[in-house]
Amino acid sequence: MIIKGESPLNFQLEMIEDKIELFEALDLKSLEKKINDQIEINKAILLGVHSVSHQMHVDEKGRTLYSAVVHFKAKK
């Protein structure tokens, strides 16, 4: 129902074509799980993995931190 003087809501949907996500964890198994979980979520919006880069860092206390950057792109 539209009340006089009001306009209906206009929705514009745009497809996400690129999405970059950052992940970090204290071990590789946890990092892999985080990435795999997000891959499943992004499949729902038709994004697939385009590239992955990862690094390992050891801090001054000897703790290891693993990080990854995942670039998702629209499936065509």
N, C-alpha and C positions, 0 to 999 in steps of 0.2 A: 504494500500500500504506500503510495506517495502522497504526502501532505502538500497542499498548495504552497508553493514558494520554496519547496525543498527539492533537491535533485537526488536521483538514485546514486548509490555508491558505484564508483567506477573502479574496476579492478584491472590492472594491467599485469600480466604474467610475463616474466622474461626468463628465459632458460639460462642457467648458470653454465658458462662455457669453460671457465678455468677456476680452479680453487687450489690454494697452496695451504698446507697444514703442517704445523711443527709438532714434533713429539719428543719427549725425553723420558728416560728411565734409568734406574740404577743397574739393570742387567739387560742383556740382549733378549732374553725370553719375554720379559715384560714389555720391552719396546716393540717386539714383533706382535704381541697380542694387541697392544694399543692400535698399531697400524692396521692389522687384520680386522679388528672390530670396526674401525672407521671406513675401511674399504667396503664392508657389508652395508653400512649406513649410506655411503655415497652411491652405491649401486641403485638404491631406491630413487635417486634423483638423476640417474643415467650418467654418472661420472665414473670413469675408469682411471687407473693409474697410468700416468704418462711417464713420470720419472721419479726416482728416489735417490737422495744423496744422504749420506750418514757420516757421523764423526764420533770419535771417542775422546774424552778428556779426562785426565787424571789431575785432581786438585792437589793443593799443597799438603793435605792430610792423607793423600794416597787413595782417596775414594775415586772410583771410576764412574763417569756419567756418559751415557750413550744418548745421542740425539739423531734425529732424522728429519728431513724436509721431504714431503711427498707432494708432488704436483699432480693434481687430478684434472682431467680434461673430459669434455663432453664426448660421449660415444656417438660416432657418426655412422 
